Amino acid sequence: MRKSASIYLKTIFEASYVKKSTNNKQLAQLLKIAPGSITGEIAYMEKAGLVKRKRYVSIWLSREGMEKANYIIYKYRLCEIWLDHILHIPLPIIPEQAWLMSAMNNEDIIKKLNVYLGMPKFSPFGGPLRPEYQKEKLQVLTEMKKDQWVVIRQYLDKKNIIKYMQYIDFKIGKKVKLVDKKDDLEIIVMQDLNNHQYLVNGNIAQFIYVAAVN
């Protein structure tokens, strides 16, 4: 597997999380490259049996691609936890550095790091290190129904999203309900138990994952 495939596997995993599939446009946005640049790499990955796609419609990971992506995500999130819990690095800086560190391929080091960190299950951004750790059914914030109560469980660990979540004080574990959707402004209005309201950007909300509660 060529080196560039790793970042594509990770990005397809992130973009299709909960939704199960993604597309060229969304991948280009997350990778910050032109949509046309995606085509060649996806074609290579499809030929290698790592992804499947409906041309011009959707892209998703094959079983083999998902297995490889899960391992990549496991190492990546393990490094995120080390940077957060042990080195206390500011959250917005963590993802980029964790990705560089996660290139390690020594199984013994990975196992020892896992034990050293107390065999954690979730990253600082709520992402499970292994699929089986995620017991609750999650949904995207944008798919919530009005007056539905949920708990914020996870969000995509991109620098701009992390800073945004910190700015509006939208923390993991916070219980909120949807009050209103202003589609013309791409804003979702949320409210917590103290009746404090949050105006959540719709583009950010598609990468915030919640679990329904009573």
VOFI-988871 format. One record per residue (C-alpha): x, y, z; residue number from 1. Coordinates in steps of 0.02 Angstrom, whole numbers, plus 50000, padded with zeros to 5 digits. Example, Ala and Ser with C-alpha at 12.3 -4.5 7.8 and 13.67 -1.06 7.14 Angstrom:
REM VOFI-988871
+-------+-------+-------+-----+
:     x :     y :     z : num :
+-------+-------+-------+-----+
: 50615 : 49775 : 50390 :   1 :
: 50684 : 49947 : 50357 :   2 :
+-------+-------+-------+-----+
This chain:
REM VOFI-988871
+-------+-------+-------+-----+
:     x :     y :     z : num :
+-------+-------+-------+-----+
: 50000 : 50000 : 50000 :   1 :
: 50078 : 50165 : 49947 :   2 :
: 50101 : 50301 : 50076 :   3 :
: 49967 : 50419 : 50008 :   4 :
: 49836 : 50282 : 50027 :   5 :
: 49849 : 50294 : 50217 :   6 :
: 49786 : 50474 : 50224 :   7 :
: 49649 : 50431 : 50100 :   8 :
: 49593 : 50281 : 50203 :   9 :
: 49589 : 50389 : 50359 :  10 :
: 49495 : 50529 : 50271 :  11 :
: 49367 : 50413 : 50191 :  12 :
: 49340 : 50332 : 50361 :  13 :
: 49311 : 50503 : 50441 :  14 :
: 49203 : 50573 : 50302 :  15 :
: 49091 : 50419 : 50295 :  16 :
: 49081 : 50394 : 50483 :  17 :
: 48901 : 50353 : 50534 :  18 :
: 48845 : 50400 : 50357 :  19 :
: 48937 : 50247 : 50283 :  20 :
: 48988 : 50334 : 50121 :  21 :
: 49062 : 50497 : 50057 :  22 :
: 49100 : 50582 : 49891 :  23 :
: 49241 : 50668 : 49797 :  24 :
: 49186 : 50842 : 49848 :  25 :
: 49187 : 50806 : 50034 :  26 :
: 49353 : 50715 : 50025 :  27 :
: 49429 : 50862 : 49932 :  28 :
: 49366 : 50981 : 50067 :  29 :
: 49442 : 50878 : 50207 :  30 :
: 49606 : 50849 : 50115 :  31 :
: 49610 : 51030 : 50056 :  32 :
: 49646 : 50984 : 49875 :  33 :
: 49554 : 51005 : 49710 :  34 :
: 49414 : 50877 : 49680 :  35 :
: 49498 : 50824 : 49518 :  36 :
: 49651 : 50770 : 49615 :  37 :
: 49548 : 50638 : 49705 :  38 :
: 49503 : 50536 : 49551 :  39 :
: 49670 : 50453 : 49518 :  40 :
: 49700 : 50400 : 49698 :  41 :
: 49524 : 50330 : 49718 :  42 :
: 49544 : 50233 : 49555 :  43 :
: 49707 : 50158 : 49621 :  44 :
: 49626 : 50113 : 49787 :  45 :
: 49477 : 50035 : 49700 :  46 :
: 49593 : 49928 : 49594 :  47 :
: 49687 : 49878 : 49753 :  48 :
: 49522 : 49822 : 49831 :  49 :
: 49523 : 49956 : 49967 :  50 :
: 49370 : 50056 : 49914 :  51 :
: 49210 : 50037 : 49817 :  52 :
: 49114 : 50173 : 49728 :  53 :
: 48968 : 50224 : 49623 :  54 :
: 49047 : 50340 : 49496 :  55 :
: 49006 : 50524 : 49530 :  56 :
: 48892 : 50474 : 49675 :  57 :
: 48975 : 50391 : 49825 :  58 :
: 49134 : 50312 : 49891 :  59 :
: 49152 : 50190 : 50036 :  60 :
: 49281 : 50073 : 50110 :  61 :
: 49283 : 49889 : 50062 :  62 :
: 49302 : 49759 : 50200 :  63 :
: 49491 : 49756 : 50173 :  64 :
: 49496 : 49945 : 50166 :  65 :
: 49398 : 49958 : 50328 :  66 :
: 49516 : 49837 : 50416 :  67 :
: 49666 : 49940 : 50364 :  68 :
: 49579 : 50104 : 50409 :  69 :
: 49532 : 50038 : 50581 :  70 :
: 49715 : 49999 : 50617 :  71 :
: 49772 : 50169 : 50554 :  72 :
: 49640 : 50255 : 50662 :  73 :
: 49690 : 50149 : 50813 :  74 :
: 49872 : 50205 : 50805 :  75 :
: 49823 : 50384 : 50768 :  76 :
: 49703 : 50399 : 50914 :  77 :
: 49825 : 50314 : 51031 :  78 :
: 49951 : 50450 : 50988 :  79 :
: 49817 : 50584 : 51016 :  80 :
: 49788 : 50517 : 51191 :  81 :
: 49974 : 50516 : 51230 :  82 :
: 49992 : 50697 : 51172 :  83 :
: 49840 : 50750 : 51274 :  84 :
: 49853 : 50648 : 51434 :  85 :
: 50042 : 50640 : 51455 :  86 :
: 50113 : 50793 : 51367 :  87 :
: 49959 : 50904 : 51389 :  88 :
: 49975 : 50976 : 51214 :  89 :
: 49837 : 51102 : 51167 :  90 :
: 49696 : 51009 : 51081 :  91 :
: 49700 : 51102 : 50914 :  92 :
: 49883 : 51054 : 50890 :  93 :
: 49860 : 50870 : 50929 :  94 :
: 49788 : 50796 : 50766 :  95 :
: 49929 : 50850 : 50651 :  96 :
: 50064 : 50791 : 50770 :  97 :
: 49974 : 50629 : 50810 :  98 :
: 49962 : 50590 : 50624 :  99 :
: 50150 : 50611 : 50603 : 100 :
: 50183 : 50500 : 50754 : 101 :
: 50061 : 50366 : 50699 : 102 :
: 50173 : 50317 : 50554 : 103 :
: 50264 : 50201 : 50675 : 104 :
: 50247 : 50018 : 50626 : 105 :
: 50332 : 49929 : 50771 : 106 :
: 50198 : 49820 : 50850 : 107 :
: 50292 : 49803 : 51014 : 108 :
: 50301 : 49992 : 51036 : 109 :
: 50116 : 50011 : 50994 : 110 :
: 50067 : 49878 : 51121 : 111 :
: 50177 : 49953 : 51257 : 112 :
: 50107 : 50127 : 51225 : 113 :
: 49931 : 50058 : 51241 : 114 :
: 49972 : 49976 : 51408 : 115 :
: 50066 : 50131 : 51469 : 116 :
: 49912 : 50238 : 51434 : 117 :
: 49800 : 50116 : 51529 : 118 :
: 49724 : 50034 : 51374 : 119 :
: 49610 : 50183 : 51335 : 120 :
: 49451 : 50166 : 51234 : 121 :
: 49417 : 50343 : 51172 : 122 :
: 49519 : 50487 : 51104 : 123 :
: 49510 : 50664 : 51176 : 124 :
: 49384 : 50700 : 51038 : 125 :
: 49272 : 50553 : 51080 : 126 :
: 49327 : 50435 : 50942 : 127 :
: 49338 : 50251 : 50990 : 128 :
: 49508 : 50169 : 50968 : 129 :
: 49423 : 50009 : 50910 : 130 :
: 49250 : 49990 : 50829 : 131 :
: 49189 : 49875 : 50967 : 132 :
: 49215 : 50012 : 51098 : 133 :
: 49074 : 50114 : 51021 : 134 :
: 48920 : 50037 : 51103 : 135 :
: 48797 : 50179 : 51076 : 136 :
: 48714 : 50212 : 50910 : 137 :
: 48772 : 50381 : 50849 : 138 :
: 48691 : 50504 : 50730 : 139 :
: 48751 : 50661 : 50646 : 140 :
: 48696 : 50822 : 50731 : 141 :
: 48618 : 50883 : 50568 : 142 :
: 48499 : 50734 : 50567 : 143 :
: 48420 : 50773 : 50735 : 144 :
: 48234 : 50806 : 50751 : 145 :
: 48164 : 50959 : 50837 : 146 :
: 48154 : 50947 : 51028 : 147 :
: 48254 : 50785 : 51025 : 148 :
: 48376 : 50772 : 51171 : 149 :
: 48550 : 50704 : 51136 : 150 :
: 48722 : 50695 : 51215 : 151 :
: 48874 : 50752 : 51118 : 152 :
: 48989 : 50601 : 51103 : 153 :
: 49115 : 50638 : 50969 : 154 :
: 49173 : 50763 : 50838 : 155 :
: 49296 : 50760 : 50695 : 156 :
: 49470 : 50805 : 50753 : 157 :
: 49513 : 50941 : 50628 : 158 :
: 49598 : 51098 : 50692 : 159 :
: 49460 : 51217 : 50637 : 160 :
: 49324 : 51106 : 50712 : 161 :
: 49416 : 51088 : 50877 : 162 :
: 49438 : 51277 : 50890 : 163 :
: 49255 : 51303 : 50847 : 164 :
: 49197 : 51179 : 50979 : 165 :
: 49306 : 51265 : 51108 : 166 :
: 49244 : 51437 : 51056 : 167 :
: 49060 : 51396 : 51079 : 168 :
: 49097 : 51284 : 51230 : 169 :
: 49013 : 51134 : 51148 : 170 :
: 49092 : 50995 : 51251 : 171 :
: 49084 : 50806 : 51241 : 172 :
: 48957 : 50743 : 51367 : 173 :
: 48847 : 50898 : 51356 : 174 :
: 48660 : 50862 : 51346 : 175 :
: 48570 : 50970 : 51219 : 176 :
: 48413 : 50974 : 51113 : 177 :
: 48377 : 51046 : 50942 : 178 :
: 48273 : 51204 : 50952 : 179 :
: 48275 : 51264 : 50773 : 180 :
: 48358 : 51245 : 50603 : 181 :
: 48391 : 51401 : 50501 : 182 :
: 48430 : 51324 : 50332 : 183 :
: 48450 : 51493 : 50246 : 184 :
: 48590 : 51536 : 50367 : 185 :
: 48657 : 51358 : 50384 : 186 :
: 48635 : 51371 : 50572 : 187 :
: 48570 : 51242 : 50696 : 188 :
: 48505 : 51312 : 50860 : 189 :
: 48538 : 51198 : 51010 : 190 :
: 48491 : 51221 : 51193 : 191 :
: 48561 : 51140 : 51350 : 192 :
: 48481 : 51096 : 51517 : 193 :
: 48512 : 51273 : 51581 : 194 :
: 48419 : 51347 : 51431 : 195 :
: 48582 : 51414 : 51360 : 196 :
: 48574 : 51417 : 51170 : 197 :
: 48712 : 51375 : 51047 : 198 :
: 48714 : 51429 : 50865 : 199 :
: 48804 : 51287 : 50777 : 200 :
: 48871 : 51310 : 50601 : 201 :
: 48791 : 51183 : 50485 : 202 :
: 48955 : 51138 : 50400 : 203 :
: 49030 : 51097 : 50570 : 204 :
: 48874 : 51007 : 50631 : 205 :
: 48892 : 50873 : 50498 : 206 :
: 49048 : 50814 : 50590 : 207 :
: 48974 : 50815 : 50766 : 208 :
: 48907 : 50647 : 50824 : 209 :
: 48776 : 50625 : 50959 : 210 :
: 48680 : 50489 : 51050 : 211 :
: 48494 : 50502 : 51086 : 212 :
: 48440 : 50511 : 51269 : 213 :
: 48274 : 50529 : 51359 : 214 :
+-------+-------+-------+-----+
